[in-house]
Amino acid sequence: MPPKKRNSGTTQSKELKSAESASPDKKESPKLTLSAKKHRDKDAEFVTLCKSLHVTDLVCDRAWTLWKTVQDSMNEIADSEKRVWGACLFVSGADMDVACFTLTQVLKEVSLNVKQFVDLVRKLDVNLDTISTKVNSALTRLEKKYNVTLALYQRFEKTCKKIFALVSDDHVSFPRERETMRSCWTMFLLAKGRALQMEDDLVISFQLLLCTLESFIKRCPPDLLQPHYKSAISKIQSLPTRTSRRNQSKAKFRPPEPEVDLQLLKTLCEENECNTEEVKNVYQTSFLTFLDSLDFSRSSDFPQANDLNQQYEEHYLKSRDVDGRLFFDGDETVLVPKIEISQVERTPKKNLPDEDVLIPPQTPIRAAMTSIQQLKGDLTSSGDQPSTNLATYFKNCTVDPTQAVLKRLETLGQAFSQRFGQAVGPRCVVLGWQRFKLGVRLYYKVMEAMLKSEEKRLSVQNFSKLLNDSTFHTSLLACALEVVMATYGESSFKTGGYNHGGGDPVETDVCFPWILDVVNLAAFDFYKVIESFIKAEPTLSKDIVKHLETCENLIMERIAWRTDSSLFELLRQEHEGGAAEQVETPASFSQPLQHNHTAADLYLSPMRPGQRVLPPESPATPSSQAASQPPSQPSGQTPRHPKSNSLSLFYKKLYRLAYTRLKILCSYLLSSHPELEPIIWTLFQHTLQHEHELMRDRHLDQLMMSAMYAICKVKSVDLRFKTIVTAYKNMPNTNQETFKHVLITEGHYDSIIVFYNQVFMQKLKTNILQYASTRPPTLSPIPQIPRSPYKFPNSPLRVPGSNNVYISPLKSPRMSPGIMTPRSRMLVSIGESFGLSNRFQKINQMVNSSDRSLKRSLDLGSTPKPLKRLRFDVDGQDEADGSKSGGDSTLIQKLAEMSSTRSRMQEQKMKEDAESRKK
């Protein structure tokens, strides 16, 4: 029997009635209804809306005041008044932490979907003081949770079509299957809500969805299932038939049903490209506990739909957000307009000789599963223990670090898994251990690569000082764990997970810098390992490299400037060494950001390269023992702190980051005053170098905006702070707390305007006024900004000696070249059947020849249709269209395409070179 049909007409009045006492986490709403007499001064329709949402008098007053402010500030209001009122009520309720209504109830009243409503709320922040950081944080979490649930439902619907025999998009047809699916979806929502504190964790939520599907499939009658799944659960159906509840007492004894059908679970995981072992662990640690709470784990019956519905209703009313059941109903409040479904990026068709195959869409779930699969594949050869080579490095040390390494891993593993469970869900400690073990394997792999590189550079094998440095090991492990967390999507900056401001961080947020707190590591120490880590692990994906680069930028922007940071001690030592020895001279700005520093240099010795570091490939000298011995102090000289490698490199990168962000902001605001950019940069750079105390517990961008306002003020350019911060919000990787929550004095925070008037201007008034004089300060050189500080390992690389030929290494033999097909370039798959050697010779002749006659001869006639992928077979068959043709003529067509592509690349490069020379 399929589950009983739930009463889809759950009335609005029932929701509203239950809502008043549903949330234990927020202030309870008074039971009294709104007094019409008390709100005579307000619009009658507004009061009616307040009554329908059961808001309190206080929320009503607050929302009306907010509405009047918005009305006065906005020139015109595009949306209807009722919709703006709904947004004002949401903002007021969230700001006052008063539980009156759910987000779905508001959406129903104002006839908006989630995306439209979120956009409307953000538009209210006209004067930049309407939406508090508290409300913005709540809005961001709601939006992220909605996006995750939407992605999960899209996959659920797609998967059900493969499972059930009579599934249709028509909600009226096949009611039996639809009600089974409805109960399955409701049960999943309930499981996610109970098992996870982080309901926006896409990967674990998806694994719970597969667990829920498994529990329903094995209880389904065979006639409801597709043959593939019918055969997978045949052993389950061979059990004695299910008896009705009425005859249960008379039923014969039957053996208990197995807790999980591994074969069925494996089938589901293979269909969805998910790791079976991980899903099994989620089933055993989290899902079984949930089933036991429903008294369902040993039952062969479907759960009662009404029971599931009632329990989810209670959870939804407590969470105060979106009713996830509406996804199944196709409700307008949770639907996304078709134009906006751009996150599902479709890749081009790949034509095989036998049939056309469309590469599956790159949905959020598919992207996550692919990233996890690639990470695990890259670590296949790495073990949970040091490899033979790494163990040899340990044994070559004066003091063998092996036991210290193992003990440290045990301690940090306990801390990581426990904190992971606290953040994600109480039953997720085992999953935390899984993540940690992956991180350990990556940690060992990268450490070995680093040591091999150091051995080649320094011609030494004794790295005792480095390998007995606890900070180095902790930093390297933290970086490996951050890579794992980012791969699983649990540490992501795309949804604003990082808390930039001074408010209380979200308890369920494991986004960076969460890992630093878990392993008790200073951000400045973590920064030292990032670049070496990226260089030592060439299999890192482009997204992960960008993620680590973002972590590095966050450290330079704010985290490294916290009061307890070791950065301030280094700066103190640097300035005590003499005024002439600056952390980084402006003269070096125009030089490329190239250096020979490795992790060993940054962790072991503070000295500058001229005093200690050898260039690559140089022969070993006594100084090359620096990796295992501390530097000595020259005799007859007063001991003094040597200049710091790590501080010098930090400031070089800081200046480049600061100027890059300033340049973006200037392009938004001062395109008509280009002469101001170098002046603003000079003041900005002076502040960072000589007034670095202004950065203590503050953000780099706060100084940038203040410097821009100050220079515009003395140069009589009308630019208000409101305009600056409005433009700033449109910059990448920004957060409104940066300008709304600025440290003024110890423990006191206010807006960027108050900071400028009371702190920045008071400290730099004399310097700022110099720019208005006839003899202004000398301008600071402009830093040379590389396209990216890091070379992405899988990006196309130019072949040495040629400006025209680029190669892109195949990341893994597990990936088909067809999957990697770029959208605007052609891919030649080398390694497959290619044909005769003279074809290679013709390619070389065309590419290397300065005579363009061959190219012109190839370009004659009609231009062949661009191919998505090139492949040459011995028999002359062209994979792109499945046709047979002469080998040479097919080759000439394809060479013509390559030649055309090459010409476009040359033209693009010439344009870029011309632009760079102009700059």
C-alpha positions in Angstrom: 0.0 0.0 0.0 1.3 3.4 -0.8 1.3 6.0 2.0 -2.0 7.7 2.8 -2.5 10.9 1.0 -1.6 13.9 3.2 -4.1 16.7 3.5 -2.5 19.1 1.0 -4.9 21.8 2.1 -3.0 22.5 5.3 -4.8 25.7 6.0 -3.0 29.0 6.5 -4.9 29.5 9.7 -3.5 26.2 11.1 0.0 27.4 10.3 -0.5 30.8 11.9 -2.1 29.2 15.0 0.8 26.9 15.5 3.4 29.5 14.8 3.0 31.5 17.9 4.4 28.8 20.2 6.6 26.8 17.8 10.0 28.3 18.3 11.8 27.9 21.6 14.8 29.8 20.2 13.2 33.1 19.8 11.2 35.5 22.0 7.6 34.2 22.2 5.0 36.4 20.5 2.2 37.7 22.8 -1.1 35.9 22.4 -3.0 39.2 22.1 -4.2 40.2 18.7 -3.3 43.5 17.1 -5.2 46.4 18.5 -6.9 48.3 15.6 -7.4 51.4 17.7 -3.7 51.6 18.5 -2.8 51.6 14.9 -5.3 54.1 13.5 -2.4 56.2 12.2 -1.3 53.4 9.8 -2.7 52.3 6.5 -5.7 50.0 7.0 -4.3 47.5 4.5 -1.0 47.4 6.3 -2.7 46.7 9.6 -4.7 43.9 7.9 -1.5 42.4 6.7 0.0 42.5 10.2 -3.1 40.8 11.5 -2.9 38.0 8.9 0.7 37.4 9.9 -0.1 37.6 13.7 2.7 40.2 14.4 3.0 42.0 17.7 2.3 45.6 18.3 6.0 46.3 18.6 6.8 44.6 15.2 4.0 46.5 13.6 5.2 49.8 14.9 8.8 49.0 13.9 7.9 47.9 10.4 5.7 51.0 9.8 8.6 53.3 10.8 10.9 51.4 8.5 8.3 51.7 5.7 8.2 55.5 6.1 12.0 55.7 6.1 12.1 53.6 2.9 9.3 55.7 1.3 11.2 58.9 2.0 14.5 57.6 0.8 13.5 55.8 -2.5 12.7 58.1 -5.4 10.2 55.5 -6.7 9.1 52.1 -5.5 8.8 49.6 -8.3 7.0 47.0 -6.2 3.6 47.3 -4.8 3.2 48.8 -1.3 2.0 45.5 0.1 5.2 43.7 -1.0 7.4 46.3 0.5 5.3 46.1 3.7 6.0 42.4 3.8 9.7 43.0 3.4 9.6 45.6 6.2 7.8 43.1 8.5 10.4 40.4 7.8 13.3 42.8 8.5 11.7 44.1 11.7 10.8 40.6 13.0 14.3 39.3 12.3 16.0 42.4 13.8 13.9 42.2 17.0 14.3 38.4 17.1 10.5 38.0 17.5 8.9 34.8 16.1 5.6 35.8 14.5 5.5 34.1 11.1 7.4 31.9 8.6 9.0 33.1 5.4 6.6 31.0 3.4 3.6 32.8 5.1 5.0 36.2 4.1 5.6 35.0 0.5 2.1 33.7 0.3 0.7 37.1 1.5 2.7 39.2 -0.9 2.7 36.8 -3.9 6.5 36.6 -4.4 8.9 33.7 -4.7 12.0 33.4 -2.6 14.5 35.0 -5.0 12.2 38.0 -5.7 11.6 38.5 -1.9 15.3 38.3 -1.1 16.1 40.9 -3.8 13.4 43.2 -2.5 14.6 43.1 1.1 18.1 44.0 -0.1 16.8 46.9 -2.1 15.4 48.4 1.1 19.0 49.2 2.3 18.9 52.5 0.5 20.7 54.6 3.2 22.9 51.6 4.1 21.5 51.6 7.6 18.2 49.9 7.0 19.4 46.3 7.0 21.4 45.3 10.0 24.2 42.8 9.8 22.0 40.5 11.9 19.2 40.6 9.3 21.7 40.3 6.4 23.2 37.2 8.0 19.8 35.6 8.5 18.9 36.4 4.9 22.1 34.9 3.6 21.5 31.7 5.5 17.9 31.5 4.2 19.0 32.0 0.7 21.7 29.3 0.9 19.4 26.8 2.5 16.8 27.5 -0.2 19.4 27.0 -3.0 20.5 23.7 -1.5 16.9 22.4 -1.1 16.2 23.5 -4.7 19.2 21.5 -6.0 18.2 18.5 -4.0 14.6 18.5 -5.2 15.7 18.8 -8.8 17.9 15.7 -8.3 15.1 13.9 -6.4 12.7 14.4 -9.3 15.2 13.3 -11.8 16.1 10.2 -9.8 12.5 9.2 -9.2 11.9 9.1 -12.9 14.6 6.4 -13.1 13.2 4.5 -10.1 9.4 4.4 -10.5 7.7 2.8 -13.5 4.9 5.2 -14.1 6.3 8.6 -13.1 5.0 11.6 -15.1 5.2 15.3 -14.9 1.4 15.3 -14.7 0.6 15.6 -11.0 -2.9 14.2 -11.5 -1.9 11.0 -13.3 -0.6 8.0 -11.4 -1.6 9.3 -7.9 -0.3 6.1 -6.3 3.3 6.8 -7.4 3.0 10.5 -6.7 1.9 9.9 -3.1 4.8 7.5 -2.5 7.2 10.2 -3.8 5.5 12.9 -1.7 6.0 10.9 1.5 9.6 10.1 0.5 10.3 13.8 0.0 8.6 14.8 3.2 10.5 12.1 5.1 13.8 13.3 3.7 13.0 16.9 4.7 12.3 15.7 8.2 15.5 13.6 8.3 17.6 16.5 7.2 16.1 18.8 9.7 16.6 16.4 12.6 20.0 15.0 11.7 21.8 18.2 10.6 22.3 21.5 12.3 23.8 22.7 9.0 20.8 22.0 6.7 22.7 23.8 3.9 25.3 21.1 3.7 24.7 19.9 0.2 26.8 16.7 0.2 25.5 15.2 3.5 22.0 16.3 2.7 22.2 14.5 -0.7 23.6 11.4 1.0 20.6 11.5 3.4 18.3 11.7 0.4 19.8 8.5 -1.1 19.3 6.8 2.3 15.6 7.9 2.3 15.2 6.6 -1.3 16.7 3.3 -0.3 14.3 2.9 2.6 11.3 3.6 0.3 12.4 1.6 -2.7 12.8 -1.7 -0.8 9.2 -1.3 0.6 7.6 -0.6 -2.7 5.5 -3.2 -4.6 7.4 -4.5 -7.6 4.9 -3.1 -10.1 5.8 0.4 -9.1 9.5 0.0 -9.9 11.6 0.1 -13.0 13.3 -3.2 -13.9 16.7 -2.0 -12.8 15.6 -1.3 -9.3 13.1 -4.2 -9.2 16.0 -6.6 -9.6 18.1 -4.8 -7.1 15.5 -5.4 -4.4 14.3 -8.9 -5.4 15.7 -10.4 -2.3 13.8 -8.0 -0.1 10.5 -8.8 -1.9 11.1 -12.5 -1.4 10.4 -12.1 2.3 6.9 -13.1 3.6 4.2 -10.7 2.3 3.2 -7.8 4.5 0.1 -8.2 6.6 -2.4 -5.5 7.4 -2.4 -3.9 10.8 -5.8 -5.6 11.5 -4.3 -9.1 11.1 -0.9 -8.3 12.6 -1.6 -10.2 15.8 -2.4 -13.4 13.8 0.6 -13.1 11.5 3.3 -15.7 11.6 6.8 -14.8 12.8 9.0 -13.4 10.0 12.7 -12.6 10.3 13.5 -8.9 10.9 14.2 -6.9 7.7 17.8 -6.0 7.2 18.7 -2.4 8.3 20.2 -1.5 4.9 20.2 -3.3 1.6 23.8 -2.7 0.5 23.2 -3.8 -3.1 20.3 -1.4 -3.5 22.3 1.4 -1.8 25.2 0.7 -4.2 22.9 0.9 -7.2 21.6 4.3 -6.0 25.1 5.6 -5.4 26.4 4.4 -8.8 23.4 6.1 -10.6 24.2 9.3 -8.7 28.0 9.2 -8.8 28.2 9.1 -5.0 30.6 7.2 -2.8 28.9 4.1 -1.4 31.0 3.9 1.7 30.3 7.5 2.7 26.5 7.0 2.2 26.6 3.8 4.2 28.3 5.6 7.1 25.6 8.4 6.9 23.0 5.7 7.0 24.5 3.9 10.0 25.4 7.0 12.0 22.5 9.4 11.3 19.7 7.9 9.2 19.2 4.8 11.4 18.9 7.0 14.5 16.3 9.1 12.7 14.3 5.9 11.7 14.4 4.7 15.3 12.9 8.0 16.4 10.0 7.2 14.0 9.9 3.6 15.1 10.4 2.7 11.5 13.8 1.1 11.2 12.5 -2.5 11.5 9.1 -1.9 9.9 8.2 -3.2 6.4 5.3 -0.8 6.1 5.5 2.7 4.6 5.5 5.4 7.2 2.1 7.0 7.7 1.9 10.1 5.5 -0.1 12.1 8.0 2.4 11.3 10.8 5.3 12.5 8.6 3.4 15.6 7.6 2.6 16.5 11.1 6.1 16.1 12.4 7.6 18.1 9.5 5.0 20.8 10.1 6.4 21.2 13.6 9.9 21.4 12.4 9.1 23.9 9.7 7.3 26.2 12.1 10.2 26.1 14.4 12.7 26.9 11.7 10.6 29.9 10.5 11.8 29.6 6.9 10.6 27.9 3.7 8.1 25.0 3.7 10.1 22.4 1.7 7.0 20.4 0.8 6.0 23.2 -1.6 8.8 22.1 -4.0 6.9 18.9 -4.6 3.7 20.8 -5.1 5.3 23.1 -7.7 4.3 26.1 -5.6 5.0 29.5 -7.1 6.7 30.8 -4.0 9.6 28.3 -4.4 9.8 28.1 -8.2 12.6 29.8 -10.1 11.9 31.5 -13.4 13.2 29.4 -16.3 15.6 32.2 -17.4 17.2 32.1 -13.9 18.1 28.4 -14.1 21.5 29.3 -15.4 23.4 27.4 -12.7 22.7 24.2 -14.6 25.4 24.7 -17.3 25.0 22.5 -20.3 28.1 21.2 -22.1 28.2 20.6 -25.8 27.2 17.4 -27.4 29.8 14.7 -27.8 29.2 12.6 -30.9 30.3 9.0 -30.7 30.5 6.8 -33.7 27.4 4.8 -32.7 25.1 7.2 -31.0 24.7 10.8 -29.8 25.4 11.3 -26.1 24.6 14.4 -24.3 27.0 15.1 -21.4 24.9 15.5 -18.2 24.3 19.0 -17.0 26.8 20.4 -14.5 24.3 20.8 -11.6 25.5 21.8 -8.1 25.2 18.2 -7.0 27.1 16.8 -10.0 29.8 19.4 -9.5 30.2 18.4 -5.8 30.3 14.7 -6.6 32.8 15.2 -9.3 35.1 17.3 -7.1 35.0 14.7 -4.3 35.7 11.9 -6.8 38.7 13.7 -8.2 40.2 14.4 -4.8 39.8 10.8 -3.8 41.3 9.7 -7.1 44.3 12.0 -6.6 44.9 10.4 -3.2 44.5 6.8 -4.2 48.3 6.1 -4.0 48.6 8.1 -0.7 48.1 6.2 2.6 47.1 7.0 6.1 50.7 6.5 7.2 53.9 8.2 5.9 55.2 6.7 2.7 58.6 4.9 2.5 60.2 8.1 1.1 58.7 10.3 3.8 59.7 7.9 6.5 63.2 8.0 5.2 63.2 11.8 5.5 62.0 11.5 9.1 64.8 9.0 9.9 67.4 11.2 8.4 66.6 14.0 10.9 68.9 14.6 13.8 65.7 14.2 16.0 63.2 11.8 14.4 59.8 13.6 14.3 57.8 10.4 13.6 56.2 10.0 17.1 55.6 13.7 17.5 53.8 13.7 14.1 51.6 10.8 14.9 50.7 12.1 18.4 49.9 15.5 16.9 47.6 13.9 14.3 45.8 11.9 17.0 45.2 15.0 19.1 44.0 17.2 16.2 41.9 14.4 14.8 39.9 14.2 18.0 39.5 17.9 18.1 38.5 18.2 14.4 35.9 15.4 14.4 34.3 16.6 17.7 34.1 20.2 16.4 32.8 19.0 13.1 30.0 17.1 14.8 29.1 20.1 17.0 28.8 22.3 13.9 27.2 19.9 11.3 25.2 17.5 13.5 25.6 15.4 16.7 25.7 12.2 14.7 28.3 13.5 12.2 31.5 12.9 14.3 32.3 9.8 12.2 31.9 11.9 9.0 34.4 14.3 10.6 36.9 11.5 11.0 36.4 10.6 7.3 37.2 14.2 6.3 40.2 14.2 8.6 41.6 11.0 7.2 41.4 12.4 3.7 43.2 15.5 4.9 46.0 13.4 6.5 46.6 11.6 3.2 46.9 15.0 1.4 49.1 16.3 4.2 51.6 13.4 3.8 51.5 13.7 0.1 52.2 17.4 0.0 54.9 17.2 2.7 56.8 14.6 0.7 56.6 16.8 -2.4 57.9 19.8 -0.5 60.8 17.9 1.0 61.8 16.5 -2.4 61.8 20.1 -3.8 63.9 21.3 -0.8 66.3 18.4 -1.3 66.8 19.4 -4.9 67.2 23.1 -4.1 69.5 22.7 -1.1 71.2 19.3 -1.7 70.5 18.3 1.8 68.5 15.4 3.3 68.5 16.4 7.0 65.4 18.6 7.6 65.4 18.2 11.4 64.7 21.8 12.2 61.8 22.0 9.8 60.3 18.6 10.5 60.4 19.2 14.3 58.6 22.6 13.9 55.1 22.0 15.3 53.8 25.2 13.6 54.9 24.0 10.2 53.1 20.7 10.6 49.9 22.2 12.0 49.8 24.8 9.1 50.3 22.1 6.5 47.6 19.9 8.0 45.2 22.8 8.4 45.7 23.7 4.7 45.1 20.0 3.7 41.9 20.0 5.8 40.7 23.3 4.3 41.1 21.7 0.8 39.0 18.8 1.9 36.3 21.0 3.4 36.2 23.2 0.3 36.0 20.1 -1.9 32.9 18.9 0.0 31.4 22.4 -0.2 31.4 22.9 3.6 33.9 25.8 3.4 32.6 28.0 0.6 32.8 31.8 0.0 30.2 31.8 -2.8 27.4 32.2 -0.3 29.0 34.7 2.0 30.0 32.1 4.6 32.9 34.1 5.9 32.0 36.4 8.8 33.7 39.7 8.0 32.3 41.8 10.7 32.5 41.9 14.5 29.1 40.2 15.1 28.7 36.8 16.6 29.7 34.1 14.1 27.2 31.5 13.1 27.6 28.4 15.2 27.0 26.1 12.3 29.5 27.9 10.0 32.6 25.8 9.2 33.8 28.3 6.5 37.4 29.6 6.8 38.8 30.6 9.2 36.9 27.9 11.3 39.8 25.5 10.7 42.3 27.8 12.4 40.3 27.9 15.5 39.9 24.1 15.5 43.7 23.5 15.3 44.6 26.6 17.4 46.7 28.1 14.6 47.6 31.8 14.0 46.4 33.1 10.6 49.8 34.6 9.9 51.4 31.2 10.3 48.8 29.6 8.0 49.5 32.2 5.4 53.1 31.1 5.1 52.2 27.6 3.8 49.6 28.4 1.2 51.8 29.3 -1.8 54.1 26.3 -1.2 51.2 24.0 -0.8 49.7 25.0 -4.1 53.1 24.6 -5.9 53.7 21.2 -4.3 50.3 19.8 -5.3 49.7 20.3 -9.1 46.5 18.2 -9.1 44.5 20.8 -7.2 41.6 22.0 -9.2 41.3 25.6 -10.4 38.4 26.1 -8.0 40.4 24.9 -5.0 43.4 27.1 -5.9 41.1 30.1 -6.1 39.6 29.1 -2.7 43.1 29.0 -1.1 43.9 32.3 -2.8 40.8 33.8 -1.2 41.8 32.4 2.2 45.2 34.2 1.7 43.4 37.4 0.8 41.2 37.2 3.8 44.2 36.8 6.1 45.9 39.9 4.5 42.7 41.9 4.6 41.6 41.3 8.2 42.4 38.1 10.0 46.2 38.7 10.4 45.5 42.1 11.9 43.7 40.8 15.0 45.2 42.1 18.3 46.7 38.7 19.3 48.4 38.2 15.9 52.2 37.6 15.7 52.2 40.1 12.8 52.4 43.0 15.2 55.4 41.6 17.0 57.2 41.2 13.7 56.4 44.7 12.8 57.6 46.0 16.2 60.9 44.1 15.7 61.3 45.4 12.2 60.8 49.0 13.2 63.1 48.7 16.2 65.8 47.6 13.7 66.0 51.0 12.3 63.9 53.4 10.3 65.8 52.8 7.1 64.9 49.1 7.2 61.3 49.3 6.1 59.1 46.3 5.9 59.0 46.7 2.1 60.4 49.7 0.2 58.1 51.4 -2.4 60.9 51.0 -5.0 60.2 47.3 -5.2 56.5 47.8 -6.1 57.2 47.9 -9.8 59.1 44.6 -9.7 57.4 41.4 -10.5 56.3 39.3 -7.5 59.0 36.7 -7.9 60.9 35.1 -5.0 62.7 32.0 -4.0 61.0 31.6 -0.7 59.7 28.2 0.3 57.7 27.1 3.3 61.1 26.2 4.9 62.3 29.8 4.5 59.2 31.3 5.9 59.0 29.0 9.0 62.6 28.6 9.9 64.5 31.8 9.5 63.4 35.4 9.4 66.4 36.5 7.3 66.2 38.0 3.9 67.4 36.1 0.8 70.6 38.0 0.5 71.7 36.7 3.9 70.8 33.1 3.6 68.6 31.7 0.8 70.2 30.0 -2.1 68.9 30.4 -5.7 67.5 27.2 -7.2 69.9 24.6 -8.5 72.9 26.3 -6.8 75.6 23.9 -5.4 75.5 23.1 -1.7 77.5 25.3 0.7 77.8 25.4 4.4 74.9 27.9 4.4 72.7 25.3 2.7 72.4 23.6 6.0 70.0 26.3 7.1 67.1 23.8 6.8 68.5 21.9 9.7 70.7 24.4 11.5 69.8 27.9 12.9 71.7 30.9 11.4 74.7 32.2 13.3 75.3 35.8 14.4 78.4 37.5 13.0 81.1 38.0 15.7 81.8 41.5 17.0 78.3 42.8 16.1 75.5 43.8 18.4 72.7 41.2 18.2 69.8 42.5 16.3 66.6 41.1 14.8 67.3 40.1 11.1 64.8 41.2 8.5 61.9 38.8 8.1 61.3 36.8 4.9 57.7 36.1 5.9 56.9 39.8 6.7 58.6 41.1 3.5 56.6 38.7 1.4 53.4 39.4 3.3 53.7 43.2 2.6 54.6 42.6 -1.0 51.3 40.7 -1.5 49.4 43.1 0.8 50.4 46.1 -1.4 49.4 44.3 -4.5 46.1 43.2 -3.1 45.4 46.7 -1.7 46.1 48.4 -5.0 44.1 45.9 -7.0 41.0 46.6 -4.8 41.6 50.3 -5.0 41.8 50.2 -8.8 38.5 48.4 -9.0 36.8 50.9 -6.7 38.3 53.9 -8.6 37.0 52.4 -11.9 33.5 52.5 -10.4 33.6 56.0 -9.0 36.5 58.1 -10.4 36.7 57.2 -14.1 36.4 61.0 -14.8 39.2 61.8 -12.4 42.0 59.3 -13.3 44.6 61.6 -11.8 43.3 60.9 -8.3 44.0 57.2 -8.3 47.8 57.5 -7.8 47.3 60.1 -5.1 44.8 58.0 -3.2 47.2 55.0 -3.5 50.0 57.1 -2.1 48.0 57.9 1.1 46.7 54.3 1.3 50.2 52.9 1.0 51.6 55.4 3.5 49.0 54.3 6.0 49.8 50.6 5.7 53.5 51.2 6.0 53.7 53.9 8.7 50.4 53.8 10.5 49.8 50.0 10.6 48.2 50.3 14.1 45.1 51.6 12.3 44.7 48.1 10.9 44.5 46.5 14.3 41.1 44.7 14.5 40.0 46.4 11.3 39.7 45.6 7.6 42.0 46.7 4.7 39.0 48.1 2.8 38.1 50.4 5.7 41.4 52.2 5.2 40.9 52.2 1.4 37.5 53.8 1.5 38.7 56.4 4.1 41.8 57.3 1.9 39.5 57.7 -1.1 37.1 60.0 0.7 40.0 62.0 2.2 41.7 62.7 -1.1 38.4 63.6 -2.9 37.7 66.0 0.0 41.0 67.9 -0.3 40.8 67.9 -4.1 37.3 69.3 -4.0 35.7 66.3 -5.8 32.2 65.7 -4.7 32.2 62.1 -3.5 30.1 61.1 -0.5 30.6 58.1 1.7 27.1 56.8 0.8 28.3 56.7 -2.9 31.5 55.0 -2.0 29.9 52.2 0.1 27.2 51.7 -2.5 29.9 51.1 -5.1 31.9 49.0 -2.7 28.9 46.6 -2.2 29.3 45.7 -5.9 32.9 44.7 -5.6 33.8 41.0 -5.4 34.2 39.3 -2.0 32.8 42.2 0.1 30.5 42.2 3.1 28.4 45.1 4.4 29.7 44.6 7.9 33.0 46.0 6.6 31.5 49.5 6.4 28.7 49.1 9.0 30.7 47.6 11.9 34.1 49.4 12.2 36.1 49.5 15.4 36.2 53.0 16.9 37.6 52.4 20.3 38.1 49.3 22.3 34.8 47.4 22.4 32.9 50.1 20.5 31.9 49.8 16.9 30.2 52.2 14.5 29.9 53.0 10.8 32.8 53.9 8.4 31.8 57.5 8.6 32.3 57.7 12.3 35.6 55.8 11.9 36.8 58.4 9.4 35.9 61.4 11.5 37.0 60.1 14.9 40.0 57.9 14.1 41.4 58.1 10.5 41.2 61.9 10.1 42.5 62.6 13.6 45.5 60.3 13.0 46.4 61.4 9.4 45.1 65.0 9.3 48.5 66.6 8.7 49.4 64.1 6.0 46.1 64.5 4.3 46.3 68.3 4.1 49.7 68.1 2.4 48.0 66.8 -0.7 46.2 70.2 -0.9 49.4 72.1 -0.8 51.6 73.3 -3.7 54.2 70.7 -2.7 52.4 67.5 -2.1 54.2 64.3 -1.1 56.0 62.2 -3.7 53.7 59.7 -5.3 54.3 56.0 -4.4 55.1 53.7 -7.3 52.3 51.6 -8.7 52.7 47.9 -7.8 53.0 45.5 -10.8 49.9 43.4 -10.7 50.2 39.9 -12.2 47.1 38.3 -13.8 47.1 35.8 -11.0 49.6 35.1 -8.2 49.3 31.4 -8.9 49.6 29.4 -12.1 46.7 27.1 -12.3 48.1 23.6 -12.8 45.4 22.6 -15.3 45.4 25.8 -17.3 46.8 25.8 -20.9 50.5 26.3 -20.9 52.5 27.8 -23.7 55.0 25.4 -25.4 58.6 26.8 -24.9 59.9 28.6 -28.0 56.4 29.2 -29.5 53.8 31.8 -28.9 51.2 29.9 -30.8 51.1 26.4 -29.3 49.5 25.7 -26.0 49.0 22.4 -24.2 46.7 21.5 -21.3 47.7 18.4 -19.3 45.0 15.8 -18.8 44.3 16.0 -15.1 43.5 12.3 -14.6 43.2 9.2 -16.8 39.9 8.7 -15.1 38.4 11.7 -17.0 37.4 11.3 -20.6 38.7 14.0 -22.9 35.2 14.5 -24.0 34.2 15.7 -20.5 36.9 18.3 -20.6 35.9 19.7 -24.0 36.1 23.5 -23.7 33.2 25.6 -25.0 35.1 27.9 -27.3 38.2 25.9 -28.2 39.0 22.6 -29.9 40.5 19.7 -28.1 42.9 17.3 -29.8 43.0 14.1 -27.8 46.6 12.8 -28.0 47.0 9.2 -27.0 44.1 7.8 -28.9 44.4 6.2 -32.4 45.9 8.9 -34.5 47.1 7.3 -37.7 50.2 7.8 -39.8 53.2 9.7 -38.6 53.2 12.0 -41.6 50.1 13.7 -40.1 52.2 14.9 -37.1 54.8 16.2 -39.6 52.1 18.2 -41.5 51.0 19.7 -38.2 54.6 20.7 -37.3 55.1 22.1 -40.8 52.1 24.3 -40.5 52.8 25.5 -37.0 56.5 26.2 -37.3 56.6 27.5 -40.9 57.0 31.2 -41.3 55.7 30.8 -44.9 51.9 31.3 -44.7 51.3 29.7 -48.1 50.3 26.4 -46.4 47.9 28.2 -44.2 46.4 30.1 -47.1 46.0 26.9 -49.1 44.2 25.4 -46.1 41.9 28.4 -45.8 40.7 28.1 -49.5 37.1 27.2 -50.0 34.3 27.2 -47.5 35.1 27.3 -43.9 34.4 23.9 -42.3 32.0 23.8 -39.4 33.8 24.1 -36.1 34.1 20.8 -34.2 33.6 20.4 -30.5 36.3 17.8 -30.4 38.9 16.4 -32.7 39.9 12.8 -33.0 41.7 11.1 -35.8 41.1 7.4 -36.4 43.1 5.1 -38.6 40.1 4.3 -40.9 39.5 8.0 -41.5 36.2 8.2 -39.6 35.5 11.6 -38.1 33.9 11.4 -34.6 32.3 14.8 -35.0 29.8 13.8 -37.6 30.3 10.0 -37.9 31.0 10.2 -41.7 33.7 8.5 -43.6 36.1 10.5 -45.7 39.6 10.4 -47.1 42.2 10.5 -44.3 44.2 13.4 -45.8 41.2 15.6 -46.7 39.8 15.2 -43.2 43.1 16.1 -41.7 43.4 19.2 -43.9 40.0 20.4 -42.7 40.9 19.9 -39.1 44.3 21.6 -39.6 42.5 24.5 -41.1 40.4 24.8 -38.0 43.5 24.7 -35.8 45.1 27.3 -38.0 42.0 29.6 -37.7 42.0 29.1 -33.9 45.7 29.9 -33.8 45.2 33.1 -35.7 42.5 34.2 -33.3 44.8 33.5 -30.4 47.6 35.6 -32.0 45.2 38.5 -32.6 44.0 38.4 -29.0 47.5 38.3 -27.7 48.6 41.3 -29.8 45.6 43.2 -28.4 46.5 42.3 -24.8 50.2 43.3 -25.4 49.1 46.6 -26.9 46.8 47.3 -23.9 49.5 46.4 -21.4 52.1 48.7 -23.1 49.6 51.6 -23.0 49.1 51.0 -19.3 
